[in-house]
């Protein structure tokens, strides 16, 4: 009996050890449909992997995939990584490369290659490319950390239709890289309600960036418009704490459409660095923005080869942080400061107060707009701010005067629905569990209320 008991106990311990140390080594070639799940985790990638055409790998909630070096999962078929809020997918030191023939995401049927509720930690491995040469792709509720290029492509083998990034957080605390740098004749990048810390991006081909918050970029070049740019639309974003320039118009397509509406630019050497390359035959709209604190110039215009000649750059209907015309002029460098500069900034009809609504209309009629304003950020006497607002996935609490270490969220009827410590020192809060509607967020410092702000959840 004793021997039998000892044997059973030994087999049980062996079985338990196997389960506790369970892992799956991914084969070099995947030629059939597979489902990866938490039970088989971690999935170890110790060589470059190919998911062949016609094959689909579905990655389930709670799954972990870990690379042992600078290896890629090369997708010729389809990859669907769908985690959940309470069971994210963890992707450690691994890159994904999509090649010609890879299954694209279909935005009508919600099928195809997708990353949802995934945490990408590139661990600074090599060039740290996380997603390379993406086809049409949906990325939502994801976090990217420690990548030099989070989404990257320099080839046009796949002419991308749309890469849409929603409610995601890009953290460059350890490696100050790029959210996206992709070329391709039909490339269309859409970003909405994202938070970007210490990272930036190249605006190439078609771009629409909305309701997002970029802050703490520590290098000289900010968001750059490339020579391949066809359209850049920036609406309802906030850009803060850039070391030098926030937007750089130093190399761009003279026939491009550039729409800059409803944004806030704050705390940088230059809000816009604009190099006049010659006659601009495209469309340029810059209105209903807030140009706040700067160190050198708000708008800095250079370039030109014909002294005394200048194109007029329309910057009307903006707020410049002051109502004094001479102070606005002081912050603008153009032909009035250097006769060889081929640009004259027209800031007439400027706003007398800070714009607190995101007016998204970009019509050219007198730069007034006929669309209804959508509330973007409520400005009040509280000692903190919320970005973005309205929100869907993540928000950021920011304060320059106090240390917020806990918060409460109430319904408008006063019912307490969230009461949490602020675990993240960056002030990032996950509000994806809240339903569409209006709430009040109360920020606290060691139990003392620092103020309240209206929070809008819009799904």
C-alpha positions as CSV (number, residue, x, y, z in Angstrom):
1,X,0.0,0.0,0.0
2,X,2.8,2.4,0.9
3,X,4.6,1.6,-2.3
4,X,1.5,2.2,-4.3
5,X,0.7,5.5,-2.5
6,X,4.3,6.6,-3.1
7,X,4.1,5.8,-6.8
8,X,0.8,7.6,-7.2
9,X,2.1,10.6,-5.4
10,X,5.2,10.6,-7.6
11,X,3.2,10.4,-10.8
12,X,1.0,13.2,-9.6
13,X,4.0,15.4,-8.9
14,X,5.5,14.6,-12.3
15,X,2.2,15.5,-14.0
16,X,1.9,18.7,-12.0
17,X,5.5,19.7,-12.9
18,X,4.8,19.1,-16.6
19,X,1.7,21.3,-16.4
20,X,3.5,24.1,-14.5
21,X,6.4,24.1,-17.0
22,X,4.2,23.6,-20.1
23,X,5.4,25.3,-23.2
24,X,5.1,24.8,-26.9
25,X,8.0,25.2,-29.4
26,X,6.6,26.7,-32.6
27,X,7.6,24.7,-35.8
28,X,9.4,26.4,-38.6
29,X,6.5,26.0,-41.1
30,X,2.8,26.2,-40.3
31,X,0.8,24.7,-43.1
32,X,-2.5,24.1,-41.4
33,X,-5.0,25.9,-39.2
34,X,-3.9,26.2,-35.6
35,X,-5.3,27.6,-32.3
36,X,-2.8,28.8,-29.7
37,X,-4.1,29.2,-26.2
38,X,-3.1,29.9,-22.6
39,X,-2.8,26.1,-21.8
40,X,0.0,25.7,-24.4
41,X,1.8,28.9,-23.3
42,X,4.4,30.1,-23.6
43,X,4.8,29.5,-27.3
44,X,8.6,29.6,-28.0
45,X,9.9,31.1,-31.2
46,X,13.5,30.1,-31.6
47,X,13.8,30.6,-35.4
48,X,12.0,32.5,-38.1
49,X,8.5,31.0,-38.6
50,X,6.3,31.0,-41.7
51,X,2.5,30.8,-41.6
52,X,1.8,29.5,-45.1
53,X,-0.9,30.8,-47.5
54,X,-4.2,29.2,-46.8
55,X,-3.4,28.7,-43.1
56,X,-4.8,30.6,-40.1
57,X,-3.3,30.9,-36.7
58,X,-5.8,32.0,-34.0
59,X,-4.2,33.3,-30.8
60,X,-6.7,33.1,-27.9
61,X,-7.0,35.3,-24.8
62,X,-4.2,34.7,-22.2
63,X,-1.7,33.3,-24.6
64,X,2.0,34.1,-24.3
65,X,4.4,34.1,-27.3
66,X,8.1,34.5,-26.5
67,X,11.0,34.9,-28.9
68,X,14.5,33.8,-28.0
69,X,16.2,36.2,-30.3
70,X,15.6,38.6,-33.2
71,X,13.1,36.2,-34.9
72,X,10.0,36.9,-36.9
73,X,6.7,35.2,-37.5
74,X,6.2,35.7,-41.2
75,X,2.6,35.7,-42.3
76,X,1.6,34.6,-45.7
77,X,-1.8,33.3,-44.5
78,X,-3.8,34.8,-41.7
79,X,-3.1,35.7,-38.1
80,X,-5.9,36.6,-35.6
81,X,-4.7,37.6,-32.1
82,X,-7.8,38.5,-30.1
83,X,-7.4,38.9,-26.4
84,X,-9.8,40.5,-24.0
85,X,-9.7,43.2,-21.4
86,X,-9.3,40.7,-18.6
87,X,-7.1,38.2,-20.5
88,X,-4.6,40.0,-22.7
89,X,-2.2,38.3,-25.2
90,X,1.5,38.9,-24.3
91,X,4.0,39.1,-27.2
92,X,7.6,39.2,-25.9
93,X,10.6,39.9,-28.1
94,X,9.0,38.8,-31.3
95,X,8.2,40.6,-34.6
96,X,5.5,39.9,-37.1
97,X,6.1,40.4,-40.9
98,X,3.3,40.2,-43.4
99,X,4.3,39.3,-46.9
100,X,2.5,39.4,-50.3
101,X,-0.7,37.3,-50.2
102,X,-1.3,37.7,-46.4
103,X,-5.0,37.9,-45.5
104,X,-6.1,41.5,-44.8
105,X,-8.5,42.6,-42.2
106,X,-12.0,43.2,-43.6
107,X,-13.5,46.2,-41.9
108,X,-17.0,45.3,-43.1
109,X,-17.1,41.7,-41.9
110,X,-14.6,42.1,-39.0
111,X,-12.6,39.1,-40.2
112,X,-9.0,38.7,-41.1
113,X,-5.6,39.6,-39.6
114,X,-6.1,41.6,-36.3
115,X,-4.4,42.4,-33.0
116,X,-6.8,43.1,-30.2
117,X,-5.9,43.4,-26.5
118,X,-2.3,42.5,-27.1
119,X,0.8,43.7,-25.2
120,X,3.9,44.0,-27.4
121,X,7.2,44.2,-25.6
122,X,10.0,44.4,-28.1
123,X,12.6,44.4,-25.3
124,X,14.9,46.5,-27.5
125,X,15.8,43.5,-29.6
126,X,17.8,44.6,-32.7
127,X,15.9,47.2,-34.6
128,X,12.8,46.2,-32.6
129,X,10.4,46.0,-35.5
130,X,7.1,44.8,-34.1
131,X,4.7,44.7,-37.1
132,X,6.4,44.9,-40.5
133,X,4.8,45.4,-43.9
134,X,1.2,45.1,-42.6
135,X,-1.7,44.6,-45.0
136,X,-5.0,46.1,-44.1
137,X,-5.0,45.6,-40.3
138,X,-6.9,46.5,-37.2
139,X,-5.0,47.1,-34.0
140,X,-7.2,48.0,-31.0
141,X,-6.7,48.2,-27.2
142,X,-3.1,47.2,-27.5
143,X,0.1,48.4,-25.7
144,X,3.5,48.7,-27.4
145,X,6.6,49.0,-25.3
146,X,10.3,49.3,-26.1
147,X,10.2,49.3,-29.9
148,X,12.2,51.4,-32.3
149,X,9.6,50.9,-35.0
150,X,6.3,49.6,-33.8
151,X,4.7,49.5,-37.3
152,X,7.2,49.6,-40.1
153,X,7.5,49.1,-43.9
154,X,9.9,50.4,-46.5
155,X,8.6,48.2,-49.4
156,X,5.6,48.4,-51.6
157,X,5.1,44.7,-52.2
158,X,1.9,45.1,-50.3
159,X,0.1,48.3,-51.1
160,X,-1.6,48.8,-47.8
161,X,-5.2,49.9,-47.8
162,X,-5.9,50.8,-44.2
163,X,-4.1,50.2,-40.9
164,X,-6.4,51.4,-38.1
165,X,-5.1,51.8,-34.6
166,X,-7.7,52.4,-31.9
167,X,-7.5,53.0,-28.2
168,X,-3.9,51.9,-27.9
169,X,-0.9,53.0,-25.8
170,X,2.6,53.5,-27.2
171,X,5.2,53.7,-24.4
172,X,8.7,54.9,-25.4
173,X,10.0,55.2,-21.8
174,X,12.8,52.7,-22.5
175,X,13.3,53.2,-26.3
176,X,12.3,56.4,-28.0
177,X,11.1,55.0,-31.3
178,X,8.3,55.5,-33.9
179,X,4.7,54.6,-33.7
180,X,4.6,54.1,-37.5
181,X,6.9,54.6,-40.5
182,X,5.4,53.0,-43.6
183,X,5.6,53.6,-47.3
184,X,3.3,52.3,-50.0
185,X,1.3,54.0,-52.8
186,X,-2.1,53.5,-51.1
187,X,-1.0,53.4,-47.5
188,X,-3.7,54.8,-45.2
189,X,-2.9,55.2,-41.5
190,X,-5.8,55.9,-39.1
191,X,-5.2,56.6,-35.4
192,X,-8.0,57.4,-32.9
193,X,-8.0,57.8,-29.2
194,X,-4.4,56.7,-28.7
195,X,-1.9,57.8,-26.1
196,X,1.7,58.1,-27.3
197,X,4.5,58.7,-24.7
198,X,8.1,59.6,-25.9
199,X,7.4,58.3,-29.4
200,X,6.6,60.0,-32.7
201,X,5.7,59.1,-36.3
202,X,6.3,59.8,-40.0
203,X,3.3,61.0,-41.8
204,X,3.5,59.2,-45.1
205,X,0.9,58.9,-47.9
206,X,-2.6,59.1,-46.3
207,X,-2.9,59.8,-42.6
208,X,-5.8,60.6,-40.2
209,X,-4.9,61.2,-36.6
210,X,-7.8,62.0,-34.3
211,X,-8.5,62.4,-30.5
212,X,-5.0,61.3,-29.6
213,X,-2.4,62.6,-27.1
214,X,1.3,62.8,-27.9
215,X,3.7,63.9,-25.2
216,X,7.4,63.9,-23.9
217,X,9.2,63.5,-27.3
218,X,12.9,64.1,-26.2
219,X,14.5,64.6,-29.6
220,X,14.7,67.4,-32.2
221,X,12.5,66.1,-34.9
222,X,8.8,65.8,-34.1
223,X,6.0,64.5,-36.3
224,X,7.5,64.7,-39.8
225,X,5.6,65.1,-43.1
226,X,7.4,63.0,-45.8
227,X,7.8,63.8,-49.5
228,X,5.4,60.9,-50.3
229,X,2.6,62.6,-48.3
230,X,-0.8,62.9,-50.1
231,X,-3.0,63.9,-47.2
232,X,-2.5,64.5,-43.5
233,X,-5.5,65.1,-41.3
234,X,-4.8,66.0,-37.7
235,X,-8.0,66.7,-35.7
236,X,-8.7,67.0,-32.0
237,X,-5.3,66.0,-30.8
238,X,-3.0,67.3,-28.1
239,X,0.7,67.6,-28.5
240,X,2.8,68.5,-25.4
241,X,6.3,68.6,-24.1
242,X,8.4,68.2,-27.3
243,X,12.0,69.0,-27.1
244,X,12.2,71.0,-30.4
245,X,9.5,71.0,-33.1
246,X,6.1,69.4,-32.8
247,X,5.2,69.4,-36.5
248,X,7.9,69.5,-39.2
249,X,7.0,70.6,-42.7
250,X,10.6,70.4,-43.9
251,X,10.1,67.8,-46.7
252,X,6.6,67.3,-48.1
253,X,4.7,67.0,-51.3
254,X,3.7,70.4,-52.7
255,X,0.4,69.1,-53.9
256,X,-0.5,67.4,-50.6
257,X,-3.7,68.2,-48.5
258,X,-2.8,69.2,-45.0
259,X,-5.7,69.6,-42.5
260,X,-4.9,70.8,-39.0
261,X,-8.1,71.5,-37.0
262,X,-9.1,71.5,-33.4
263,X,-5.6,70.6,-31.9
264,X,-3.7,71.9,-29.0
265,X,0.0,72.5,-29.3
266,X,1.8,73.2,-26.0
267,X,5.3,73.3,-24.6
268,X,7.9,73.0,-27.3
269,X,10.7,75.1,-28.9
270,X,8.5,75.4,-32.1
271,X,4.9,74.3,-32.5
272,X,5.4,74.2,-36.3
273,X,8.6,74.3,-38.3
274,X,7.5,75.2,-41.9
275,X,10.1,75.1,-44.7
276,X,8.8,76.7,-47.9
277,X,10.0,74.4,-50.7
278,X,8.4,76.4,-53.6
279,X,4.9,77.1,-54.8
280,X,2.4,75.1,-52.8
281,X,-0.4,73.9,-55.0
282,X,-2.1,71.6,-52.5
283,X,-4.7,72.4,-49.7
284,X,-3.6,73.8,-46.4
285,X,-6.1,74.4,-43.6
286,X,-5.0,75.3,-40.1
287,X,-7.7,76.7,-37.9
288,X,-9.5,76.4,-34.5
289,X,-6.3,75.2,-32.9
290,X,-4.7,76.3,-29.6
291,X,-1.0,77.4,-29.9
292,X,0.1,77.7,-26.3
293,X,3.5,77.8,-24.6
294,X,6.6,77.9,-26.8
295,X,10.3,78.5,-26.1
296,X,11.5,80.0,-29.5
297,X,8.6,80.4,-31.9
298,X,5.1,79.2,-32.3
299,X,5.3,79.1,-36.1
300,X,8.8,79.2,-37.7
301,X,8.9,79.7,-41.5
302,X,12.1,79.4,-43.5
303,X,13.1,78.7,-47.1
304,X,12.8,80.7,-50.3
305,X,15.1,81.9,-53.1
306,X,13.5,85.2,-54.2
307,X,14.0,87.9,-51.6
308,X,10.8,90.0,-51.1
309,X,8.5,87.3,-52.4
310,X,6.2,85.3,-50.1
311,X,3.2,83.0,-50.3
312,X,0.6,83.7,-47.7
313,X,0.1,80.9,-45.2
314,X,-3.4,81.0,-43.7
315,X,-3.5,80.5,-39.9
316,X,-6.7,82.3,-39.1
317,X,-9.3,81.4,-36.4
318,X,-6.7,80.0,-34.0
319,X,-6.0,80.9,-30.4
320,X,-2.4,82.0,-29.7
321,X,-2.3,82.1,-25.9
322,X,-2.8,85.9,-25.9
323,X,-5.2,88.5,-27.2
324,X,-2.4,91.0,-27.9
325,X,-1.5,91.2,-31.6
326,X,2.1,92.2,-31.0
327,X,2.6,89.2,-28.8
328,X,1.3,86.9,-31.5
329,X,3.6,88.5,-34.0
330,X,6.5,88.0,-31.7
331,X,5.9,84.3,-31.7
332,X,5.8,84.0,-35.5
333,X,9.0,84.0,-37.7
334,X,8.3,84.8,-41.4
335,X,9.2,87.3,-44.1
336,X,8.6,90.1,-41.6
337,X,11.7,88.9,-39.7
338,X,13.8,87.8,-42.7
339,X,13.2,89.3,-46.2
340,X,14.5,86.1,-47.8
341,X,11.8,83.9,-46.3
342,X,9.1,83.0,-48.8
343,X,6.2,82.8,-46.3
344,X,3.9,85.3,-44.7
345,X,1.7,84.0,-41.8
346,X,-1.8,85.4,-41.8
347,X,-3.1,85.0,-38.3
348,X,-6.0,87.5,-38.6
349,X,-9.4,86.9,-37.1
350,X,-7.8,85.1,-34.2
351,X,-9.7,83.7,-31.3
352,X,-9.7,85.7,-28.0
353,X,-10.1,82.7,-25.7
354,X,-8.8,79.1,-25.6
355,X,-10.8,76.7,-27.8
356,X,-12.4,74.1,-25.6
357,X,-14.5,72.3,-28.3
358,X,-13.1,70.3,-31.1
359,X,-14.6,71.8,-34.2
360,X,-13.9,69.2,-36.9
361,X,-15.3,71.0,-40.0
362,X,-12.5,71.7,-42.5
363,X,-14.4,73.7,-45.1
364,X,-12.5,76.6,-46.6
365,X,-15.4,79.1,-46.6
366,X,-13.9,82.0,-44.5
367,X,-12.5,79.2,-42.2
368,X,-15.6,79.4,-40.2
369,X,-17.1,75.9,-40.7
370,X,-20.7,74.8,-40.7
371,X,-20.4,71.6,-38.7
372,X,-21.6,71.1,-35.2
373,X,-18.8,71.2,-32.6
374,X,-18.1,68.0,-30.7
375,X,-16.9,68.4,-27.1
376,X,-13.3,67.4,-26.9
377,X,-11.9,68.5,-23.6
378,X,-13.6,70.4,-20.8
379,X,-11.4,73.2,-19.3
380,X,-12.3,74.2,-15.8
381,X,-10.6,75.3,-12.6
382,X,-9.5,71.8,-11.6
383,X,-5.8,71.2,-11.1
384,X,-5.7,68.3,-13.6
385,X,-6.6,67.5,-17.2
386,X,-8.0,64.4,-19.0
387,X,-6.8,63.2,-22.4
388,X,-8.5,62.2,-24.6
389,X,-12.0,63.2,-23.7
390,X,-14.4,61.8,-25.1
391,X,-12.6,58.5,-24.5
392,X,-13.2,54.8,-25.1
393,X,-10.2,52.7,-24.0
394,X,-7.5,54.5,-22.1
395,X,-7.3,58.0,-20.6
396,X,-4.4,59.9,-19.1
397,X,-4.6,62.2,-16.0
398,X,-2.1,65.0,-16.1
399,X,-1.3,67.7,-13.6
400,X,1.5,70.1,-13.3
401,X,0.7,71.3,-9.8
402,X,-0.3,68.2,-7.8
403,X,0.5,64.5,-7.4
404,X,-2.7,62.5,-8.3
405,X,-2.4,59.1,-6.7
406,X,-6.0,57.9,-6.7
407,X,-9.3,58.6,-8.4
408,X,-13.0,58.0,-8.3
409,X,-15.5,57.9,-11.1
410,X,-19.2,58.7,-10.5
411,X,-22.3,58.7,-12.6
412,X,-24.0,62.1,-13.0
413,X,-26.4,61.0,-10.3
414,X,-23.6,60.6,-7.9
415,X,-23.2,56.8,-7.8
416,X,-19.6,55.7,-7.2
417,X,-18.7,53.1,-9.9
418,X,-14.8,53.2,-9.7
419,X,-12.6,53.8,-6.8
420,X,-8.9,53.0,-7.5
421,X,-5.4,53.8,-6.7
422,X,-3.4,55.2,-9.6
423,X,-1.0,52.3,-10.1
424,X,0.6,53.7,-13.2
425,X,2.9,56.6,-12.5
426,X,2.2,57.9,-16.0
427,X,-1.5,58.5,-15.0
428,X,-2.9,56.0,-17.5
429,X,-6.3,54.6,-16.7
430,X,-8.3,51.9,-18.4
431,X,-11.9,53.0,-18.8
432,X,-12.9,50.4,-21.4
433,X,-15.4,48.9,-19.0
434,X,-17.5,52.0,-18.8
435,X,-20.6,52.3,-21.0
436,X,-21.3,55.2,-23.3
437,X,-22.3,58.3,-21.3
438,X,-21.3,61.1,-19.0
439,X,-19.3,60.7,-15.8
440,X,-17.5,62.8,-13.2
441,X,-13.9,61.9,-12.4
442,X,-12.6,63.0,-9.0
443,X,-8.8,63.1,-8.6
444,X,-7.3,62.7,-5.2
445,X,-3.9,63.3,-3.6
446,X,-3.4,61.2,-0.4
447,X,-7.1,61.3,0.3
448,X,-7.6,65.0,-0.4
449,X,-9.8,65.9,-3.4
450,X,-7.8,67.9,-6.0
451,X,-10.7,68.6,-8.3
452,X,-13.3,67.0,-10.6
453,X,-13.7,66.8,-14.4
454,X,-16.5,65.7,-16.6
455,X,-15.5,62.4,-18.4
456,X,-17.3,61.5,-21.6
457,X,-17.3,57.8,-22.8
458,X,-18.2,57.5,-26.5
459,X,-18.3,54.0,-28.2
